[in-house]
Amino acid sequence: FSQKALRASMGAAGKVPVAVVPQFPAFLRALGEKGCAVYAAALQNSRPLAEAGPPAGGGLALVIGNEGAGLSPEAVAAAGMAVRIPMAHGVDSLNVAAASAVAFWQLCPHASNSYHYQRGIYG
């Protein structure tokens, strides 16, 4: 792990389970075969995020690469769908944290029906 990333996590990196997957594209294909919706964030040959439906109950995997190189072409190809966040002309990317937040909000609309929203706690 990068020292900057560990420092920025403010200790959370030590509490979140991490798995090292040597054959990542094969792992993504296996998730899809088990009924998981697998979406890969990619700028090229991708569809707008709004076209990706929420998971049908088999789980969701959103794969986002690093800010410099993104995902490997093999990882994108192994996903069920390559998606992008539509942005204003001239803007081509967000940082990983912002992109993740936007994508999960779009892909998990059931969050608005969660305990807190039903009780008016968040609006």
WOJO-V781095 format. One line per field, one symbol per residue. psi: psi as a letter, one per 40 degrees, with the letter a starting at -180 (. if undefined). burial: b if it has 9 or more other C-alpha atoms within 8 Angstrom, else e. A space follows every 10 residues. Layout:
psi: ???
burial: ???
This chain:
psi: iiddddddef eddeehhhhh hdgddddddd dddeehhhhh hidifiiidd ehiiieeeih hhhhaiddea iidddddeid hhiihhiihe heiiiddddd ddddddegee deeiddddee de.
burial: eeeeebeeee eeeeeeeeee eeeebebbbe bbeeebbbbb bbeeebbbbe ebeebeebbb ebebbeeeeb beeebbbbbb bbbbbeeeee eeeeebeebb ebbbbbbbbe eebeebbbee eee
